[in-house]
């Protein structure tokens, strides 16, 4: 499964459910489509100013631009098409094309300033002169740069030296534009030296380095010569749409076909949600039960830089459109795809590794909720806690729509598990929503109803300002005992609705990491040329607080290795802000807040001495130090020393953990990397029982603390 367009975190079933709710929540959708059709008829009256360069817009694109601009005026954000918007679109477009400021010259940027206050009017009128002129200049600069680079790689690679006190910026996004070609040559010289040095430190020979770099840059050169007007239109229009918010995207006709495939659930592939970011294909999240998630080799925030089939070496995909990369990754069940990736948090784009994943279908059964039981020993008493893991909020739409009373769904599966756990006489319950990226809105509402006795579950505010309330209309509770809900940064959308409702009602402790913050709703509009996915509603908790941007802040925090600057709604440009509306009418079940100081104190006391959490915190600090580097040394001796120090610290952290487990220490960083590689290739070989999951165990301890505090409070009041 793939998200088409930057930053989409929606699961297929949630999108499908959103479409089923269009009439209820989004009455504008049909009107907007009709409006677009009306615009189409005037295309013959529109003239296109002279475009500089080879690539030119088509008449269909001119119509589509005006149609999209008209639709965007009904976006939830209600931005005005004015000079401010125009300026933002220009900056966004330049950043999309040249995020590291290594192709355009300062003179180009000065020339493009003539468009600064004109793009709003041009786009509203269906004029695309600026977009195509800028892109053509970019293509010209890119082609020149790649040809120079390839010449250097072929003829002068041996002459590069690494004994000067020279550095290269890790991120040039805020650096000044190059004053002239000579300044740009100097930038690229340092970039090339960094690439070569990174590979040298990974024991690559000069011939291997030359081969790999030549293949990478020849692939990019070949790709730019295949650019079409459709490529230009997609990038330019999405610079406009994402000025409104990161989930408003334009799909070209080809991408629309891909989207339809994903909606049909007939897709075979690796099960990863991807986005295009700064020329790279970035992993947003993994689909529960999918091949990538099962393999353990691919992680969120990893960047895919090469793809190949079977036994072939990965071919570079840097700079390719997202849909092209998706087409290469997608394939029949049982076949294998090789991915060259830059691991999340890597300081250099040349520190890559290659993984192999066997394609398969993501079947509903593999996303199904499952249960377990753990025992927490406390003061001579054994407390039994039920654990229900929910990977996604799923619903068998086909069975549901044909009226099958036994259709598969999250709520029906969880209900069965709850009945079974009650028969086992559990003392408390933990709902595990870690890595649950969302799903069906219908299902999350029904799931909340298992734990509350009537009441609202979520509020939906449309762009018009109208607020609708979804809720549990049926009396009765299936489980009324003590509860905790586990979340992390990858818990999004429907997961956040459930966790937010449990927190607002005082029904459960929320434990873990701040959630993703995906609190917006999109609808899909058919255009004359492609489709527009547009944000036109927002989710709010029953308390009136938005899920958007902020996410759900847990009652008790857990240490995490996930970088919030890389993952989450708040990391995305132009994300809609957090805000509040009026509270819905609801009755809190209990007040957890007075117990939180004691719960947090007890929790901190435990994890400060727990080897597993000490390991996580130590590794987090090391990764953060690595991520926060502003520049890298191009002096081989200094670079080697820095790498050795990092490797030594990483090995020490691992061996400290192994000592606590009574395991033999590792003798070298190579042993550690080999072990990690083995775990990735065969994740089931290192599976731990749920009792051994430190996060589940600690959540259980927190829940038992909560139960004991309630009991003590009751005794005190009775006494």
C-alpha positions in Angstrom: 0.0 0.0 0.0 1.3 3.4 -0.9 0.3 6.9 0.0 0.2 9.0 -3.2 1.4 12.5 -2.4 3.5 13.7 0.4 2.7 13.0 3.9 -0.5 11.0 3.6 -0.9 8.8 6.6 -4.3 7.5 5.8 -5.0 3.8 5.6 -7.0 2.4 2.7 -9.9 1.4 4.8 -10.1 4.8 6.5 -10.0 6.6 3.1 -12.8 4.3 1.9 -14.8 5.0 5.0 -14.2 8.7 4.5 -15.6 8.4 1.0 -18.7 6.7 2.4 -19.3 9.7 4.7 -18.9 12.3 2.0 -22.6 13.1 1.8 -22.9 13.4 5.6 -19.8 15.4 6.4 -18.9 17.0 3.1 -21.8 18.2 1.0 -19.5 20.5 -0.9 -17.8 17.6 -2.7 -20.4 17.3 -5.5 -20.7 21.0 -5.9 -16.9 21.4 -6.2 -16.8 18.7 -8.9 -19.6 20.4 -10.9 -17.8 23.8 -10.5 -14.7 22.2 -12.0 -16.7 21.0 -15.0 -18.0 24.5 -15.6 -14.5 25.9 -15.7 -13.5 23.4 -18.4 -15.7 24.9 -21.0 -13.7 28.2 -21.2 -10.3 26.6 -22.0 -10.5 27.9 -25.5 -10.5 31.5 -24.3 -7.3 31.1 -22.2 -3.9 31.9 -23.7 -0.6 30.8 -22.2 2.3 33.3 -21.9 5.6 32.4 -23.4 7.3 29.6 -21.5 11.1 29.6 -21.4 12.5 26.1 -22.1 11.5 22.9 -23.8 8.7 21.5 -21.6 5.3 23.2 -22.2 1.9 22.8 -20.5 -1.0 21.0 -22.2 -4.4 22.4 -22.6 -5.8 19.8 -20.1 -3.3 21.0 -17.5 -4.3 24.6 -18.0 -7.9 23.6 -17.3 -6.9 21.5 -14.4 -4.9 24.3 -12.8 -7.9 26.6 -12.8 -10.2 23.8 -11.5 -7.8 23.0 -8.7 -7.5 26.7 -7.7 -11.3 27.0 -7.6 -11.6 23.9 -5.4 -8.9 25.0 -3.0 -10.9 28.1 -2.2 -13.2 25.7 -0.2 -10.3 24.0 1.7 -10.6 23.8 5.4 -7.9 26.4 5.9 -9.7 29.0 3.7 -6.5 30.7 2.5 -6.9 33.7 0.3 -5.4 33.7 -3.2 -3.3 36.7 -2.6 0.3 37.9 -2.7 1.1 36.0 0.6 -0.1 32.7 -0.9 1.9 33.4 -4.1 5.1 34.0 -2.1 4.6 30.8 -0.2 4.0 28.8 -3.4 7.2 30.1 -5.0 9.3 29.3 -1.9 7.7 25.9 -1.7 8.3 25.1 -5.3 12.0 26.2 -5.2 12.5 24.1 -2.1 10.8 21.0 -3.7 13.1 21.3 -6.8 16.3 22.2 -5.0 16.0 21.5 -1.3 19.8 21.6 -0.6 20.4 24.6 -2.8 22.9 22.9 -5.0 21.6 23.5 -8.5 20.1 27.0 -8.8 22.4 30.0 -8.8 21.7 33.2 -6.9 21.1 34.9 -10.2 18.3 32.4 -11.0 16.6 33.1 -7.7 16.8 36.9 -8.4 15.2 36.3 -11.8 12.4 34.2 -10.4 11.5 37.0 -8.0 9.4 38.5 -10.7 6.9 35.8 -10.0 6.8 36.4 -6.2 3.4 38.2 -6.2 1.9 36.8 -9.5 1.4 33.1 -8.9 -2.0 33.5 -7.2 -3.5 35.2 -10.2 -1.7 33.0 -12.7 -2.9 29.8 -11.1 -6.5 31.1 -10.6 -6.5 31.8 -14.3 -5.0 28.5 -15.3 -1.7 30.0 -16.4 1.4 27.9 -15.8 4.2 30.0 -17.3 6.1 30.4 -14.0 6.0 26.7 -13.1 7.3 25.5 -16.4 9.9 28.3 -16.8 11.4 27.6 -13.4 11.4 23.8 -14.0 13.1 24.1 -17.3 15.8 26.2 -15.8 16.2 23.6 -13.0 16.4 20.8 -15.5 19.1 22.8 -17.4 21.1 23.4 -14.2 20.7 19.8 -13.1 21.8 18.3 -16.4 24.9 20.6 -16.4 25.8 19.7 -12.9 25.4 15.9 -13.4 27.5 16.0 -16.6 30.3 17.8 -14.7 30.1 15.4 -11.8 30.3 12.3 -14.0 33.3 13.7 -15.8 35.0 14.3 -12.5 34.2 10.7 -11.3 35.6 9.3 -14.5 38.7 11.3 -14.8 39.7 12.9 -11.5 38.5 10.6 -8.7 42.0 9.5 -7.9 43.1 13.1 -7.3 40.8 13.7 -4.4 42.6 14.1 -1.1 41.3 13.8 2.5 44.0 15.4 4.7 42.8 19.1 4.7 40.7 20.6 7.5 37.7 20.8 5.3 34.0 20.2 6.2 30.7 19.7 4.4 27.2 20.8 5.6 24.9 17.9 6.4 21.9 20.1 5.4 22.2 23.0 3.0 18.5 23.9 3.2 19.3 27.3 4.9 22.6 27.9 3.2 22.9 30.9 0.8 22.5 30.2 -3.0 25.7 29.8 -4.9 26.9 33.2 -6.2 28.3 31.7 -9.5 29.3 28.5 -11.2 32.7 28.5 -9.4 30.9 28.6 -6.0 28.6 25.8 -7.1 31.7 23.8 -8.3 33.2 24.1 -4.8 29.9 22.9 -3.2 29.8 19.9 -5.4 33.5 19.1 -4.9 32.8 18.8 -1.1 29.7 16.8 -1.8 31.7 14.3 -3.9 34.5 14.1 -1.4 31.9 13.3 1.3 30.5 10.5 -0.8 33.8 9.0 -1.6 35.0 9.3 2.0 31.8 7.7 3.4 32.3 4.7 1.0 36.0 4.4 1.8 35.2 4.2 5.5 32.9 1.3 4.6 35.8 -0.5 3.0 34.7 0.1 -0.6 37.5 0.1 -3.3 38.1 3.0 -5.6 36.7 1.0 -8.5 33.6 0.1 -6.6 33.1 3.7 -5.5 33.5 4.8 -9.1 31.0 2.2 -10.3 28.3 3.0 -7.7 28.6 6.8 -8.1 28.5 6.6 -11.9 25.5 4.4 -11.8 23.7 6.7 -9.4 24.3 9.9 -11.4 23.9 8.4 -14.8 20.5 7.2 -13.6 19.5 10.7 -12.5 20.8 12.1 -15.9 18.8 9.6 -17.8 15.7 10.4 -15.7 15.8 14.1 -16.3 15.9 13.6 -20.0 12.6 11.6 -19.7 10.7 14.4 -17.8 7.4 15.1 -19.3 4.9 18.0 -18.9 3.0 15.8 -16.5 6.0 15.7 -14.2 6.3 19.4 -14.2 2.6 19.9 -13.6 2.5 17.4 -10.7 5.4 19.1 -8.8 4.2 22.6 -9.4 0.6 22.0 -8.5 1.5 20.2 -5.3 3.7 23.2 -4.4 0.3 25.0 -4.4 -1.8 22.3 -2.7 0.7 21.7 0.1 0.7 25.4 0.9 -2.8 24.7 2.3 -1.7 21.5 4.3 0.4 18.4 3.8 -2.5 16.1 3.2 -4.0 18.0 0.3 -2.5 16.5 -2.9 -3.0 16.5 -6.6 -2.9 13.1 -8.3 -2.0 12.9 -12.0 -4.2 10.5 -14.1 -1.5 7.9 -13.7 -1.3 8.4 -9.9 -5.1 8.3 -9.9 -4.9 4.8 -11.3 -2.5 3.8 -8.5 -4.8 5.3 -5.9 -7.7 3.3 -7.3 -5.6 0.1 -7.1 -4.8 0.8 -3.4 -8.5 1.5 -2.7 -9.4 -1.9 -4.2 -7.1 -3.7 -1.8 -5.9 -5.8 -4.7 -2.3 -4.5 -4.4 0.6 -6.9 -4.0 3.8 -5.4 -2.7 5.8 -4.9 0.5 3.2 -3.0 2.6 4.8 0.4 3.2 3.3 3.9 3.2 5.7 6.1 1.3 6.1 9.8 0.6 8.4 11.9 -1.6 10.6 14.3 0.4 13.6 16.3 -0.9 14.2 14.0 -3.9 14.0 10.8 -1.8 11.4 8.2 -1.3 10.8 8.1 2.5 9.1 5.4 4.5 6.2 7.0 6.6 5.0 3.8 8.2 4.7 0.0 7.7 1.3 -1.7 7.1 0.6 -4.1 10.0 0.9 -7.7 8.8 2.7 -6.6 5.6 5.9 -8.1 4.2 8.1 -5.1 5.2 6.7 -5.1 8.8 7.3 -8.9 9.1 10.8 -8.7 7.8 12.0 -6.2 10.3 14.5 -4.8 7.9 12.7 -1.6 6.9 11.8 1.2 9.4 9.8 4.4 9.3 11.9 7.4 8.3 14.3 5.2 6.2 14.9 6.6 2.8 14.9 4.4 -0.3 17.6 5.3 -2.8 17.8 2.2 -5.0 15.5 -0.5 -6.2 16.1 -3.8 -8.2 14.5 -7.1 -8.8 15.8 -10.6 -8.1 19.6 -10.8 -8.0 20.3 -7.5 -9.7 22.1 -4.7 -8.0 19.8 -1.8 -7.0 19.4 1.0 -9.5 19.3 4.5 -8.2 15.8 6.1 -7.7 16.9 9.5 -6.2 14.9 12.2 -7.9 12.3 9.8 -9.4 8.6 10.6 -8.9 7.0 8.7 -6.1 4.7 6.8 -8.5 7.7 5.6 -10.5 9.4 4.3 -7.4 6.2 2.6 -6.3 5.8 0.9 -9.7 9.3 -0.6 -9.2 8.7 -1.7 -5.7 5.2 -3.2 -6.5 5.1 -6.7 -7.9 3.5 -10.1 -7.8 3.2 -12.2 -4.7 6.3 -14.4 -4.1 8.7 -12.3 -6.0 11.6 -10.4 -4.3 12.6 -6.7 -4.4 15.9 -5.3 -3.3 16.0 -1.9 -1.7 19.0 0.2 -1.1 18.2 2.4 1.9 19.7 5.2 4.0 18.7 4.2 7.6 16.8 6.7 9.6 19.1 9.1 11.5 22.1 8.5 9.3 24.3 11.6 9.0 25.4 10.8 5.4 23.3 9.9 2.4 26.1 7.5 1.3 25.9 5.3 4.4 23.5 2.8 2.8 22.6 -0.8 3.1 20.7 -3.2 0.8 17.8 -5.3 2.0 15.6 -7.9 0.3 11.9 -8.3 0.9 9.6 -10.9 -0.6 6.3 -9.4 -1.9 3.0 -10.6 -0.7 -0.6 -9.5 -0.1 -1.6 -7.8 3.2 -4.5 -9.9 4.3 -7.1 -8.8 6.8 -6.4 -11.8 9.1 -2.8 -10.5 9.6 -4.1 -7.2 10.9 -6.5 -8.9 13.3 -6.6 -8.1 17.0 -5.0 -10.7 19.2 -4.8 -11.3 23.0 -2.3 -12.4 25.6 -2.1 -12.5 29.4 0.8 -11.3 31.6 1.2 -11.6 35.3 2.5 -8.8 37.5 3.8 -9.8 40.9 3.1 -7.2 43.6 3.4 -7.6 47.4 3.0 -11.4 47.2 -0.1 -11.0 44.9 -0.2 -12.1 41.3 -2.2 -9.7 39.1 -3.4 -11.0 35.8 -3.6 -8.5 33.0 -5.1 -9.0 29.6 -3.3 -7.6 26.6 -5.1 -6.9 23.4 -3.0 -5.7 20.5 -4.9 -3.9 17.7 -2.6 -3.3 14.6 -5.3 -1.4 12.6 -9.0 -0.4 12.7 -10.2 -2.8 10.0 -13.5 -3.6 8.5 -14.4 -6.2 5.8 -16.3 -3.7 3.6 -17.5 -6.2 1.1 -19.2 -8.4 3.7 -20.5 -5.3 5.5 -22.1 -3.9 2.4 -23.8 -7.2 1.4 -25.3 -7.4 4.8 -23.3 -10.4 6.2 -24.0 -10.3 9.9 -20.7 -12.1 10.5 -18.4 -9.6 8.8 -14.9 -9.2 10.2 -14.2 -6.1 12.1 -12.0 -4.7 14.8 -14.9 -4.3 17.2 -16.3 -7.8 16.8 -12.8 -9.4 17.2 -12.0 -7.3 20.3 -15.4 -8.2 21.8 -14.7 -11.9 21.4 -11.3 -11.5 23.0 -12.8 -9.5 25.9 -15.3 -12.3 26.6 -12.4 -14.8 26.6 -10.3 -12.6 28.9 -13.2 -12.1 31.3 -13.5 -15.9 31.6 -9.8 -16.0 32.5 -10.6 -13.6 35.4 -8.2 -10.8 34.5 -7.6 -8.0 37.0 -7.0 -5.3 34.4 -6.7 -4.7 30.6 -4.1 -3.2 28.3 -5.1 -2.1 24.8 -1.9 -1.9 22.6 -2.3 0.7 19.8 1.4 1.1 19.1 2.2 1.4 15.4 -1.6 1.5 14.6 -1.9 4.1 11.8 -5.7 4.3 11.9 -8.4 2.8 9.7 -12.2 2.9 9.8 -13.9 5.7 11.6 -17.0 3.5 12.0 -14.9 0.9 13.8 -13.2 3.3 16.2 -16.6 4.6 17.3 -17.9 1.1 17.9 -14.8 0.1 19.8 -15.2 3.0 22.2 -18.7 1.8 22.9 -17.4 -1.4 24.4 -15.9 0.6 27.3 -18.4 3.4 27.9 -22.1 3.5 28.6 -23.4 5.8 25.9 -22.0 9.1 25.0 -20.1 11.0 22.2 -16.8 9.6 20.9 -15.5 12.2 18.4 -16.5 15.6 16.9 -16.0 16.5 13.3 -15.9 20.1 12.2 -16.4 20.9 8.5 -14.8 23.8 6.6 -18.2 25.5 6.9 -17.9 25.5 10.7 -20.7 22.9 11.2 -19.9 20.4 13.9 -21.1 16.8 13.8 -20.9 14.5 16.8 -20.4 10.7 16.4 -21.1 8.6 19.5 -22.1 5.4 21.2 -25.9 5.3 21.2 -26.3 1.9 22.9 -26.5 1.2 26.6 -24.2 -1.2 28.3 -20.4 -1.8 28.7 -18.6 -5.0 27.8 -15.6 -4.3 30.0 -15.7 -1.9 32.9 -12.5 -2.8 34.7 -9.2 -0.9 35.0 -7.6 -0.1 31.7 -4.4 1.3 30.1 -3.9 2.2 26.5 -0.4 1.9 24.9 0.5 4.4 22.1 3.6 5.6 20.3 4.5 8.1 17.6 3.1 5.9 14.9 -0.3 5.7 16.6 -2.4 7.9 14.3 -5.9 9.0 13.2 -8.4 6.4 14.5 -6.0 5.3 17.2 -5.9 8.9 18.4 -9.6 9.1 18.4 -9.9 6.0 20.6 -7.0 7.1 23.0 -8.4 10.6 23.2 -11.9 9.3 24.1 -10.5 7.0 26.8 -8.5 9.9 28.2 -11.4 12.4 28.2 -13.8 10.0 29.8 -11.2 9.0 32.5 -11.7 5.5 31.3 -8.1 4.5 30.8 -4.5 5.5 31.5 -2.7 6.5 28.3 0.9 5.3 28.4 3.7 5.7 25.9 4.9 8.4 23.5 3.1 11.4 22.1 1.0 10.2 19.1 1.3 11.2 15.4 -1.2 14.1 15.5 -3.2 13.3 12.3 -6.5 15.0 13.0 -7.8 16.0 9.6 -10.2 14.5 7.2 -9.9 14.4 3.4 -12.3 13.9 0.5 -11.4 12.9 -3.0 -12.6 15.1 -5.9 -12.6 13.9 -9.6 -11.1 16.5 -11.9 -11.0 17.0 -15.7 -7.4 15.9 -15.5 -6.5 13.7 -12.4 -7.9 13.9 -8.9 -7.6 16.3 -5.9 -7.5 14.9 -2.3 -8.4 17.9 -0.2 -8.7 18.5 3.6 -12.1 19.9 4.5 -12.8 18.7 8.0 -11.0 18.2 11.3 -11.4 15.7 14.2 -11.9 17.0 17.8 -12.1 15.1 21.0 -15.3 15.1 23.1 -13.5 17.6 25.4 -13.2 20.0 22.4 -9.4 19.6 22.0 -8.1 18.8 18.5 -6.1 15.7 17.8 -4.4 17.7 15.0 -0.7 18.4 15.3 -0.5 17.9 19.0 -1.7 14.3 19.0 -2.5 12.6 22.2 -0.1 13.4 25.1 0.2 10.4 27.3 -0.6 10.4 31.0 2.7 8.6 31.6 5.6 9.0 29.2 7.8 6.1 28.0 11.4 6.5 26.6 11.4 6.4 22.8 13.9 6.2 19.9 11.6 7.9 17.5 12.6 11.3 16.4 9.6 13.7 16.6 11.4 16.1 14.2 11.3 13.4 11.6 8.0 11.6 12.3 4.6 13.1 13.0 2.3 15.8 11.9 4.3 18.5 13.6 7.3 17.7 11.4 5.3 18.4 8.2 5.3 21.8 6.6 2.1 23.8 6.7 0.4 21.2 9.0 -2.9 22.6 10.3 -2.5 23.9 13.9 -3.9 22.5 17.1 -7.0 24.3 18.3 -10.2 23.8 20.4 -13.9 23.9 20.0 -16.7 23.7 22.5 -16.8 20.5 24.5 -19.5 17.9 23.8 -21.9 16.9 26.5 -20.4 13.8 28.2 -20.0 12.2 31.6 -16.5 11.3 32.9 -16.3 7.8 34.3 -13.5 8.7 36.7 -10.8 11.3 37.4 -7.4 9.9 36.8 -5.5 13.2 37.1 -5.1 13.2 40.9 -3.2 9.9 40.7 -0.8 10.9 37.9 2.0 12.5 40.1 2.4 9.3 42.1 2.1 7.1 39.0 4.8 9.1 37.2 7.1 9.0 40.3 6.8 5.2 40.6 7.3 4.8 36.9 10.5 6.9 36.8 11.9 5.1 39.8 11.5 1.8 38.0 12.8 2.7 34.6 15.8 4.5 36.0 17.0 1.2 37.3 15.7 -1.0 34.5 18.5 -2.2 32.1 16.2 -2.3 29.1 15.1 1.4 29.5 18.6 2.4 30.4 19.6 0.9 27.1 16.9 2.8 25.2 17.7 6.1 26.8 21.5 5.7 26.2 20.8 4.8 22.5 18.4 7.7 22.1 21.1 10.1 23.3 23.6 8.6 20.9 21.3 8.8 18.0 20.3 12.4 18.8 23.9 13.4 18.9 24.4 11.9 15.5 21.3 13.5 14.0 22.2 16.9 15.3 25.5 17.2 13.5 25.6 20.3 11.4 28.6 19.4 9.4 30.9 16.4 8.6 34.7 16.5 8.5 36.3 15.7 5.1 39.6 14.9 6.9 39.9 11.1 6.8 41.8 10.9 10.1 39.2 13.0 11.9 36.3 11.3 10.3 37.7 7.9 11.2 38.3 8.9 14.8 34.7 10.2 15.1 33.3 7.0 13.6 35.4 4.9 15.9 34.2 6.8 18.9 30.6 6.4 17.9 31.1 2.7 17.2 32.8 2.2 20.6 30.0 4.0 22.4 27.3 2.0 20.5 29.1 -1.3 21.3 29.4 -0.3 25.0 25.7 0.4 25.2 24.9 -3.0 23.6 27.2 -4.9 25.9 25.9 -3.2 29.0 22.5 -4.5 28.0 23.8 -8.0 27.2 25.5 -8.1 30.6 22.1 -7.5 32.3 20.7 -10.4 30.3 23.6 -12.7 31.2 24.7 -12.8 27.6 28.2 -12.9 26.3 29.6 -9.5 25.3 30.3 -8.7 21.6 33.9 -8.2 20.7 33.6 -5.7 17.9 31.1 -3.4 16.1 31.2 -5.8 13.2 29.8 -8.5 15.4 27.0 -6.2 16.4 26.2 -5.3 12.8 26.3 -8.9 11.8 23.9 -9.7 14.6 21.5 -6.9 13.7 21.7 -8.1 10.1 20.8 -11.6 11.2 17.9 -10.3 13.2 16.6 -8.3 10.3 16.8 -11.3 7.9 15.1 -13.6 10.4 13.1 -11.5 12.9 11.3 -14.5 14.3 14.6 -15.9 15.6 14.8 -13.1 18.1 11.2 -13.0 19.1 10.5 -12.3 22.7 7.4 -13.3 24.6 5.0 -10.5 25.5 6.2 -10.8 29.1 9.7 -9.8 27.9 8.5 -6.7 26.1 9.7 -4.0 28.5 7.1 -1.5 27.3 4.2 -4.0 27.9 5.7 -5.1 31.2 6.1 -1.5 32.5 2.6 -0.6 31.3 1.4 -3.5 33.4 3.3 -2.2 36.4 1.8 1.3 35.9 -1.7 -0.2 35.7 -1.2 -2.2 38.9 0.1 1.0 40.6 -3.1 2.7 39.5 -5.3 -0.1 40.8 -3.6 -0.1 44.1 -3.8 3.6 44.5 -7.6 3.4 43.8 -7.9 0.6 46.4 -5.9 2.6 49.0 -8.1 5.7 48.3 -11.3 3.7 48.8 -10.0 2.2 52.1 -9.0 5.6 53.3 -12.5 7.0 52.6 -14.2 4.1 54.3 -11.9 4.4 57.3 
